[in-house]
Amino acid sequence: MAPEAAGWDWIGINLADGGAVMAFRMRDRGGATLWGGGALRSAGGVTRVLSRDDVRFAPLRSWRSPRTGVTYPVALRVIAGDRDLTLEPLFDDQELDSRASTGTIYWEGAVRVTEAGREAGRGYLELTGYGAPLRF
């Protein structure tokens, strides 16, 4: 990871229409996007690679861990190409405390996805570097 990076936000979504979305961004310590990208796969199998400018993450709601005190943006609006997705966790408390092994605390969990107010898919959201910048 670049020295100025604090962590990343990543999604892997299986869409109800048979397509899929993978998108990510690396954040600096102030929360700004250092770089990002991803891919959209249509139901027919056509893949479009997404650039940094094609992907945006915007927090909608946060959750604070009662164990570690870390606050995560667990509900997000994600723009990925022409898809405008809203992600909501299946439940908020999906924090992983791996300080004893990898030395980090992060949030990784199952999410439901809506688009234009309709069910659009299911997948995973990973949020790292919110308690402290990741170090490898």
Residue, then its C-alpha position, 0 to 999 in steps of 0.5 A: m500500500a502507498p505510504e499515504a493510504a489509510g485503507w480501502d473500501w471494496i465491494g463484490i456484488n452479484l446482481a439479480d439480473g445476472g450481472a456482477v459489480m466489483a469496485f474499490r477505492m484506496r483512501d488517504r488519511g483524510g478519507a479522499t480517494l487516492w485511486g480506484g476502479g473496478a469492473l461491471r459484468s453484464a448478464g451476457g458476460v460482457t465486462r467493462v473495466l471501470s476507471r477511478d472516475d467511474v467509481r464513487f463511494a458515498p456514506l449513507r449511515s455509520w455504525r460504531s463498534p461497541r467493542t473497539g470504538v471504530t466507526y464504519p460507513v456500513a451503508l453506502r451509495v456506490i456509483a459504478g459506471d452507469r449503476d447507482l447502487t445502495l448497499e445496506p448490511l444484512f446486520d451492522d455488527q460484522e467487524l473482524d478483530s484480527r489484531a492477534s493474527t494480522g494486527t488489524i481491525y476491519w469490517e467485512g460483511a454481507v450486504r443487500v443491494t438496491e437500485a432505484g428503490r428495488e432489490a438489485g442483488r447481494g454481495y460483500l462490502e469490505l472496509t479497512g483502515y477506519g480504526a487506524p491506517l493499515r500497515f503491512 
